[in-house]
Amino acid sequence: MSEVTGRGGRRSPRVRAARPSEYVILGGVELRHLEYFVAVAAERSFTRAAGRLHVVQSAVSSAISALERELGAVLFERGAQRFSLTDAGEALLPRARATLDAAQSARDAVNEVGRELHGSVAVGCLTGVGGIDFAGLLGEFHRTHPRVRLRLRAATWDGSAGLARSLVDGEVDVAFLGIGGRPFPHLRTRLLVRIPQVVVVPADHPLARQDSVTLAEVADEPFIDYPLGYANRTANDAAFRAAGLERVIGMEVTDVGVAADFASHGLGVTILPTHTVPRTPLCRALPVTDQSLEWSLHLATAEQRRVSSATAALMAMVDDHLTLPG
């Protein structure tokens, strides 16, 4: 510190200009900007991101523009046929998620002092496969922690594989997904229940007179199955490969109830979890004797993302709401 001469000849200390703090990474950037950026990156749309955030689209556009000005880089490629992250956007995304996770961790620490959970939990799930009473689980959680906002995202056309990506991308905090073979990378998973499956044929099918079947007996039938990415489709494909057989998928559906209806009306054969086989004289369920068609339902979170206190509280309730297939 140097000195300067003031009035009366007295010397006063000269205060040096403060150096920029090493902890100031993005001086003009708010957490809100990063939250909006992550939402747009996940939805690949300003309109859908605004809906997810419950704000007007202009607020999202303004936040992204402010973030791009602060960083001096374009974060999204925008075009009539293309909307994607630029290289700069790809570089920012994991750091933005980490920053938001850290901020939520700070909020959780403060909220835990008052012993009442706040925040939100985004849950990804498969529908119609059984193994867990989702309504009972979420209902109990809401009654116990009413200040936590729940958001549920059902699996879409790519099933469990899509849920796994949503976890890694930060779109959901915890997911209930199926695993029919090798586990998904970058996830922490815990086995909840195993889901046995059976072949279902129309009641007037020649095989309906049997008590069981082998895969060879049904390999030439038109199959009603699920899209690639669904755990039950993965398990089914693996079983046929193990038996050295090929089959033809005549129809793809995303709902076990639809698959059962189609099979009941003679549109093909299907493979269903045992507990979802309809009690109707229109179809017949046959166990497979030569290969396992089993897959398993798992509870999953992303390895690289912190589990919030609210998410951990939901996960702690899961075991009380498991249902046995069959």
C-alpha positions, -999 to +999 in steps of 0.1 A: +000+000+000+015+034-010+009+068+005-001+103-010+003+137+006-030+154+016-039+187+031-016+199+058+012+177+046-003+146+062+001+114+043-029+092+035-028+056+024-035+050-013-060+022-018-051+000-047-079-010-071-093-044-062-083-072-085-112-091-101-121-120-078-112-154-090-147-165-079-165-141-102-169-163-133-198-146-151-202-111-137-235-102-153-251-137-154-279-146-130-290-181-120-322-174-139-302-170-171-287-204-166-320-220-157-336-207-189-305-218-209-307-254-195-345-255-202-340-244-239-312-268-243-334-297-231-365-287-251-348-275-282-374-248-284-380-214-268-417-220-268-416-254-251-390-240-226-413-212-217-441-236-211-419-258-189-407-227-169-442-212-167-431-178-182-437-160-214-415-168-244-402-132-245-387-137-211-368-168-222-355-151-254-344-121-234-325-142-209-307-162-236-298-130-254-284-115-222-264-146-215-250-147-250-240-110-247-223-116-214-203-146-227-196-131-261-208-163-278-238-177-297-252-206-277-279-219-301-281-225-338-315-213-349-330-221-382-362-232-399-352-268-399-326-268-371-324-258-335-293-271-317-265-261-293-234-246-308-199-257-296-200-229-270-235-240-259-223-276-255-193-264-234-215-243-212-243-269-206-226-292-180-213-262-161-246-245-161-262-277-147-235-280-120-240-244-110-278-249-107-272-280-087-249-262-063-275-234-059-302-259-051-278-276-026-275-242-009-312-237-008-316-273+006-291-265+034-311-235+045-345-252+042-333-281+063-327-258+091-365-252+093-370-289+088-395-284+060-385-295+025-389-271-004-379-271-041-391-295-068-386-330-079-390-341-116-399-378-118-396-399-149-416-431-151-428-459-173-466-463-175-486-495-173-458-519-165-465-523-128-440-530-100-448-498-081-478-478-071-469-444-085-501-427-074-497-440-038-460-430-037-465-395-051-497-390-030-479-399+003-449-377-007-472-347-014-490-351+019-457-353+038-439-326+019-465-302+006-440-274-002-422-295-027-435-292-063-438-326-081-434-329-119-440-362-136-427-371-171-438-403-186-416-423-210-422-414-247-414-434-278-380-444-267-390-457-233-363-464-207-335-453-230-352-419-232-356-417-194-319-425-190-310-396-213-334-373-195-316-381-162-281-374-176-294-342-193-310-330-161-345-330-174-356-353-145-341-358-111-351-395-105-366-421-128-382-455-126-369-473-157-366-508-170-334-527-177-336-557-200-298-564-204-268-542-198-273-513-175-274-478-189-241-458-186-237-428-163-265-438-139-268-450-103-294-477-103-311-499-077-331-529-085-367-527-073-386-556-088-382-583-115-409-584-141-416-619-156-433-620-190-453-645-211-463-649-247-499-639-254-517-654-284-553-650-297-577-675-282-584-691-317-546-695-324-535-731-328-509-725-300-536-715-276-544-752-270-509-757-254-498-750-218-465-734-228-444-726-259-408-723-270-395-693-289-390-714-320-428-721-320-437-684-322-407-670-341-426-670-374-456-652-360-462-614-366-452-597-333-468-568-316-439-553-296-425-521-282-402-496-298-364-499-294-353-484-261-381-500-241-367-525-215-392-552-224-383-549-261-346-552-252-353-583-231-374-598-259-348-592-286-321-606-264-341-638-258-346-644-295-309-637-302-299-662-275-321-688-291-305-681-325-339-670-339-352-640-359-387-626-358-408-600-376-422-570-357-455-563-374-466-535-351-450-513-325-470-498-296-460-480-265-487-493-241-491-528-228-528-525-228-529-517-265-506-547-272-530-569-253-560-556-272-543-560-306-533-596-297-569-604-285-583-593-318-560-615-338-535-589-351-505-609-339-488-623-309-472-603-281-452-606-250-466-590-218-457-588-181-476-615-164-496-591-143-509-571-173-524-601-192-561-592-196-586-616-180-606-622-212-615-653-232-601-635-263-565-644-256-543-670-239-511-665-219-483-691-224-451-693-204-419-697-225-399-728-215-365-723-233-356-687-226-361-660-200-381-630-210-377-613-176-367-577-172-363-555-141-376-522-128-349-499-113-347-467-095-322-444-111-304-411-107-275-396-127-240-403-115-227-367-122-257-349-106-262-343-069-293-358-054-313-331-037-329-335-003-364-335-018-354-362-043-337-383-015-369-380+006-390-394-023-365-422-029-367-432+008-404-438+004-402-461-027-399-495-010-432-490+008-450-487-025-436-517-045-461-542-058-453-578-066-460-587-103-484-615-109 
